[in-house]
Amino acid sequence: MGALGPGAPLGAASFSSRGPTVDGRAKPEVLSPTGGAPLSGTAFAGTSAAAPHVAGVLALLREGLPGVSTGDLPRELVARSSDLGRGAPGAPEVLAGLGPLGGVGPLLPA
């Protein structure tokens, strides 16, 4: 998981780790918003803010897709996220999100 950088085009923040890993895997696979400045003016940003965003999305998917195993949740996250494409090796793949909510019964009102 990596932090989403500001501006366009969407991509990893300059401080976010990059791949490929030692064994050749492209990383990060998922990017997440890093938060913003609250009214106090002190920002909660970086990967410390991006990780809870992804955890929240996974929690919502877990509740909304009770038939999906815990091991399959990361695959659901990637499938429902916005594709950012893979440019250079190690470029981010998707921006974390709930994506299409079809079949996510408990999260939608009757």
FITI-757685 format. One record per residue (C-alpha): residue number from 1; residue in three letters; x, z, y. Coordinates in Angstrom, 3 decimals, m for minus. Last residue first. Layout:
# residues N
<atom><n>NUM</n><res>ala</res><east>X</east><up>Z</up><north>Y</north></atom>
...
END
This chain:
# residues 110
<atom><n>110</n><res>ala</res><east>m33.437</east><up>0.990</up><north>m0.714</north></atom>
<atom><n>109</n><res>pro</res><east>m30.379</east><up>1.920</up><north>1.321</north></atom>
<atom><n>108</n><res>leu</res><east>m26.991</east><up>0.650</up><north>0.111</north></atom>
<atom><n>107</n><res>leu</res><east>m24.116</east><up>2.782</up><north>m1.130</north></atom>
<atom><n>106</n><res>pro</res><east>m25.767</east><up>3.711</up><north>m4.445</north></atom>
<atom><n>105</n><res>gly</res><east>m26.294</east><up>0.055</up><north>m5.397</north></atom>
<atom><n>104</n><res>val</res><east>m22.909</east><up>m1.617</up><north>m4.997</north></atom>
<atom><n>103</n><res>gly</res><east>m23.909</east><up>m4.738</up><north>m6.932</north></atom>
<atom><n>102</n><res>gly</res><east>m23.475</east><up>m7.006</up><north>m3.919</north></atom>
<atom><n>101</n><res>leu</res><east>m21.521</east><up>m5.159</up><north>m1.245</north></atom>
<atom><n>100</n><res>pro</res><east>m19.189</east><up>m8.016</up><north>m0.338</north></atom>
<atom><n>99</n><res>gly</res><east>m15.966</east><up>m6.585</up><north>1.082</north></atom>
<atom><n>98</n><res>leu</res><east>m15.412</east><up>m2.830</up><north>0.878</north></atom>
<atom><n>97</n><res>gly</res><east>m12.130</east><up>m3.105</up><north>2.733</north></atom>
<atom><n>96</n><res>ala</res><east>m8.368</east><up>m3.128</up><north>2.303</north></atom>
<atom><n>95</n><res>leu</res><east>m6.561</east><up>m6.089</up><north>3.892</north></atom>
<atom><n>94</n><res>val</res><east>m5.134</east><up>m8.285</up><north>1.161</north></atom>
<atom><n>93</n><res>glu</res><east>m1.919</east><up>m9.897</up><north>m0.102</north></atom>
<atom><n>92</n><res>pro</res><east>0.941</east><up>m8.578</up><north>1.955</north></atom>
<atom><n>91</n><res>ala</res><east>4.168</east><up>m10.611</up><north>2.058</north></atom>
<atom><n>90</n><res>gly</res><east>6.858</east><up>m9.724</up><north>m0.482</north></atom>
<atom><n>89</n><res>pro</res><east>7.986</east><up>m13.301</up><north>m0.898</north></atom>
<atom><n>88</n><res>ala</res><east>7.162</east><up>m15.234</up><north>2.289</north></atom>
<atom><n>87</n><res>gly</res><east>3.594</east><up>m16.237</up><north>3.016</north></atom>
<atom><n>86</n><res>arg</res><east>1.045</east><up>m14.689</up><north>0.756</north></atom>
<atom><n>85</n><res>gly</res><east>m2.502</east><up>m14.966</up><north>1.984</north></atom>
<atom><n>84</n><res>leu</res><east>m4.405</east><up>m12.479</up><north>4.120</north></atom>
<atom><n>83</n><res>asp</res><east>m7.266</east><up>m12.206</up><north>1.646</north></atom>
<atom><n>82</n><res>ser</res><east>m9.925</east><up>m9.784</up><north>2.853</north></atom>
<atom><n>81</n><res>ser</res><east>m10.730</east><up>m7.075</up><north>0.309</north></atom>
<atom><n>80</n><res>arg</res><east>m13.389</east><up>m7.115</up><north>m2.400</north></atom>
<atom><n>79</n><res>ala</res><east>m11.203</east><up>m8.419</up><north>m5.253</north></atom>
<atom><n>78</n><res>val</res><east>m8.286</east><up>m6.199</up><north>m4.202</north></atom>
<atom><n>77</n><res>leu</res><east>m10.416</east><up>m3.051</up><north>m4.219</north></atom>
<atom><n>76</n><res>glu</res><east>m12.109</east><up>m4.020</up><north>m7.482</north></atom>
<atom><n>75</n><res>arg</res><east>m8.671</east><up>m4.475</up><north>m9.111</north></atom>
<atom><n>74</n><res>pro</res><east>m7.618</east><up>m1.060</up><north>m7.774</north></atom>
<atom><n>73</n><res>leu</res><east>m10.829</east><up>0.434</up><north>m9.234</north></atom>
<atom><n>72</n><res>asp</res><east>m10.171</east><up>m0.851</up><north>m12.766</north></atom>
<atom><n>71</n><res>gly</res><east>m8.218</east><up>2.216</up><north>m13.934</north></atom>
<atom><n>70</n><res>thr</res><east>m10.970</east><up>4.516</up><north>m12.674</north></atom>
<atom><n>69</n><res>ser</res><east>m13.413</east><up>2.663</up><north>m14.882</north></atom>
<atom><n>68</n><res>val</res><east>m16.231</east><up>0.652</up><north>m13.326</north></atom>
<atom><n>67</n><res>gly</res><east>m19.752</east><up>1.620</up><north>m14.411</north></atom>
<atom><n>66</n><res>pro</res><east>m20.238</east><up>3.973</up><north>m11.454</north></atom>
<atom><n>65</n><res>leu</res><east>m19.738</east><up>1.141</up><north>m8.943</north></atom>
<atom><n>64</n><res>gly</res><east>m20.988</east><up>2.558</up><north>m5.636</north></atom>
<atom><n>63</n><res>glu</res><east>m19.517</east><up>6.010</up><north>m6.160</north></atom>
<atom><n>62</n><res>arg</res><east>m16.109</east><up>4.726</up><north>m7.236</north></atom>
<atom><n>61</n><res>leu</res><east>m16.242</east><up>2.008</up><north>m4.558</north></atom>
<atom><n>60</n><res>leu</res><east>m16.859</east><up>4.629</up><north>m1.883</north></atom>
<atom><n>59</n><res>ala</res><east>m13.981</east><up>6.750</up><north>m3.197</north></atom>
<atom><n>58</n><res>leu</res><east>m11.697</east><up>3.693</up><north>m3.304</north></atom>
<atom><n>57</n><res>val</res><east>m12.531</east><up>2.867</up><north>0.330</north></atom>
<atom><n>56</n><res>gly</res><east>m11.823</east><up>6.462</up><north>1.312</north></atom>
<atom><n>55</n><res>ala</res><east>m8.483</east><up>6.479</up><north>m0.515</north></atom>
<atom><n>54</n><res>val</res><east>m7.576</east><up>3.202</up><north>1.242</north></atom>
<atom><n>53</n><res>his</res><east>m8.266</east><up>4.743</up><north>4.658</north></atom>
<atom><n>52</n><res>pro</res><east>m6.464</east><up>7.941</up><north>3.630</north></atom>
<atom><n>51</n><res>ala</res><east>m3.317</east><up>5.863</up><north>2.897</north></atom>
<atom><n>50</n><res>ala</res><east>m3.356</east><up>3.955</up><north>6.208</north></atom>
<atom><n>49</n><res>ala</res><east>m3.112</east><up>7.073</up><north>8.373</north></atom>
<atom><n>48</n><res>ser</res><east>0.109</east><up>8.386</up><north>6.830</north></atom>
<atom><n>47</n><res>thr</res><east>1.235</east><up>4.750</up><north>6.532</north></atom>
<atom><n>46</n><res>gly</res><east>1.402</east><up>4.618</up><north>10.295</north></atom>
<atom><n>45</n><res>ala</res><east>m1.000</east><up>6.011</up><north>12.855</north></atom>
<atom><n>44</n><res>phe</res><east>m2.669</east><up>9.136</up><north>14.139</north></atom>
<atom><n>43</n><res>ala</res><east>m2.546</east><up>8.482</up><north>17.850</north></atom>
<atom><n>42</n><res>thr</res><east>m2.562</east><up>11.206</up><north>20.489</north></atom>
<atom><n>41</n><res>gly</res><east>m4.685</east><up>10.156</up><north>23.470</north></atom>
<atom><n>40</n><res>ser</res><east>m7.019</east><up>13.144</up><north>23.165</north></atom>
<atom><n>39</n><res>leu</res><east>m9.939</east><up>10.716</up><north>22.969</north></atom>
<atom><n>38</n><res>pro</res><east>m8.598</east><up>9.391</up><north>19.684</north></atom>
<atom><n>37</n><res>ala</res><east>m5.847</east><up>6.774</up><north>19.532</north></atom>
<atom><n>36</n><res>gly</res><east>m6.188</east><up>4.540</up><north>16.543</north></atom>
<atom><n>35</n><res>gly</res><east>m5.934</east><up>4.489</up><north>12.806</north></atom>
<atom><n>34</n><res>thr</res><east>m3.456</east><up>2.757</up><north>10.531</north></atom>
<atom><n>33</n><res>pro</res><east>m5.588</east><up>m0.058</up><north>9.211</north></atom>
<atom><n>32</n><res>ser</res><east>m4.796</east><up>m0.840</up><north>5.583</north></atom>
<atom><n>31</n><res>leu</res><east>m2.664</east><up>m3.367</up><north>3.763</north></atom>
<atom><n>30</n><res>val</res><east>m2.818</east><up>m3.977</up><north>0.020</north></atom>
<atom><n>29</n><res>glu</res><east>m0.300</east><up>m5.644</up><north>m2.295</north></atom>
<atom><n>28</n><res>pro</res><east>2.748</east><up>m4.297</up><north>m0.484</north></atom>
<atom><n>27</n><res>lys</res><east>4.782</east><up>m5.553</up><north>m2.185</north></atom>
<atom><n>26</n><res>ala</res><east>5.602</east><up>m8.654</up><north>m4.219</north></atom>
<atom><n>25</n><res>arg</res><east>6.947</east><up>m7.772</up><north>m7.659</north></atom>
<atom><n>24</n><res>gly</res><east>10.501</east><up>m8.890</up><north>m8.481</north></atom>
<atom><n>23</n><res>asp</res><east>11.774</east><up>m5.996</up><north>m10.653</north></atom>
<atom><n>22</n><res>val</res><east>13.771</east><up>m4.488</up><north>m7.768</north></atom>
<atom><n>21</n><res>thr</res><east>10.672</east><up>m4.757</up><north>m5.594</north></atom>
<atom><n>20</n><res>pro</res><east>9.958</east><up>m7.789</up><north>m3.438</north></atom>
<atom><n>19</n><res>gly</res><east>8.943</east><up>m6.378</up><north>m1.213</north></atom>
<atom><n>18</n><res>arg</res><east>8.358</east><up>m4.805</up><north>2.151</north></atom>
<atom><n>17</n><res>ser</res><east>7.887</east><up>m1.282</up><north>3.464</north></atom>
<atom><n>16</n><res>ser</res><east>5.847</east><up>m0.810</up><north>6.613</north></atom>
<atom><n>15</n><res>phe</res><east>7.739</east><up>m0.091</up><north>9.844</north></atom>
<atom><n>14</n><res>ser</res><east>7.153</east><up>m3.569</up><north>11.324</north></atom>
<atom><n>13</n><res>ala</res><east>3.465</east><up>m3.347</up><north>10.504</north></atom>
<atom><n>12</n><res>ala</res><east>2.272</east><up>m5.639</up><north>7.726</north></atom>
<atom><n>11</n><res>gly</res><east>0.186</east><up>m8.650</up><north>8.624</north></atom>
<atom><n>10</n><res>leu</res><east>m2.740</east><up>m9.917</up><north>10.636</north></atom>
<atom><n>9</n><res>pro</res><east>m1.868</east><up>m12.938</up><north>12.746</north></atom>
<atom><n>8</n><res>ala</res><east>m2.429</east><up>m11.577</up><north>15.248</north></atom>
<atom><n>7</n><res>gly</res><east>m1.910</east><up>m8.237</up><north>16.829</north></atom>
<atom><n>6</n><res>pro</res><east>m1.137</east><up>m4.770</up><north>15.521</north></atom>
<atom><n>5</n><res>gly</res><east>0.416</east><up>m4.108</up><north>12.122</north></atom>
<atom><n>4</n><res>leu</res><east>m1.479</east><up>m3.105</up><north>9.019</north></atom>
<atom><n>3</n><res>ala</res><east>0.196</east><up>m0.317</up><north>7.056</north></atom>
<atom><n>2</n><res>gly</res><east>1.220</east><up>m0.842</up><north>3.470</north></atom>
<atom><n>1</n><res>met</res><east>0.000</east><up>0.000</up><north>0.000</north></atom>
END
